[in-house]
Amino acid sequence: MKTAIASTDFAAIKAAGRDVVQQHIDGVWSLEQYLGFLNHDNGPGDFGLVSDPEHWAKMGVTTAPKLADHLDGACARNVEKSERY
């Protein structure tokens, strides 16, 4: 069941939990909106993702689900590398 949280209310979506975030990734957000969600509460000096869709398109990432998969893969590769050393 989908929730009635506004797609731009990033704080409410984050507070609602993983299932609600996944619902938005799977069918509500554009790539730009998902990047906005990921970067929305970054403070000064925090790492943020590039928000330019053309940057991501060069890597074949054109949708929110593709970005989620890309980031999951990058995380898995980094964990694997750290376990080797």
C-alpha positions in Angstrom: 0.0 0.0 0.0 1.4 3.4 -1.0 1.7 6.2 1.5 0.2 9.7 1.1 3.4 11.6 1.9 4.3 14.3 -0.6 7.1 13.2 -2.9 9.1 16.3 -2.0 8.7 16.0 1.8 12.1 14.3 2.2 12.2 14.4 6.0 8.8 12.7 6.3 9.7 10.1 3.8 13.0 9.4 5.6 11.1 9.2 8.9 8.5 6.8 7.5 11.2 4.2 6.9 12.8 2.0 4.3 9.6 0.6 2.7 8.3 4.1 2.0 11.7 5.2 0.6 11.7 2.1 -1.6 8.1 2.9 -2.8 9.3 6.3 -3.9 12.4 4.9 -5.6 10.3 2.3 -7.5 7.6 4.5 -8.8 7.3 8.1 -7.6 10.6 9.8 -7.9 12.5 10.9 -11.0 16.3 10.5 -11.0 16.6 14.2 -10.0 14.1 13.8 -7.1 16.0 10.8 -5.8 19.3 12.7 -5.9 17.5 15.5 -4.1 16.4 13.1 -1.4 19.9 11.7 -1.0 21.5 15.1 -0.8 18.7 17.0 1.1 20.1 17.0 4.7 23.8 17.4 3.9 25.4 20.0 6.0 28.5 22.0 5.4 31.4 19.7 4.6 29.2 16.6 4.0 29.7 14.5 1.0 27.0 14.9 -1.6 26.2 13.1 -4.9 26.5 15.0 -8.2 23.0 16.2 -9.0 23.5 16.6 -12.8 21.4 13.9 -14.6 23.9 14.0 -17.5 26.7 12.9 -15.3 24.7 9.8 -14.3 23.5 9.1 -17.8 27.1 8.7 -18.9 27.2 5.6 -16.6 23.9 4.3 -17.8 22.0 5.6 -14.8 18.8 7.3 -16.0 16.2 6.4 -13.4 15.9 6.4 -9.6 15.9 2.5 -9.5 19.0 2.4 -11.6 20.7 4.9 -9.3 19.7 2.8 -6.3 21.2 -0.3 -8.0 24.4 1.6 -8.9 24.9 2.8 -5.4 24.2 -0.6 -3.9 26.8 -2.1 -6.2 29.4 0.6 -5.4 28.8 0.0 -1.7 29.2 -3.8 -2.1 32.4 -3.3 -4.1 33.8 -1.1 -1.4 32.9 -3.6 1.4 34.5 -6.3 -0.6 37.7 -4.3 -1.1 37.9 -3.4 2.6 37.6 -7.0 3.6 40.6 -7.9 1.4 42.9 -5.5 3.1 
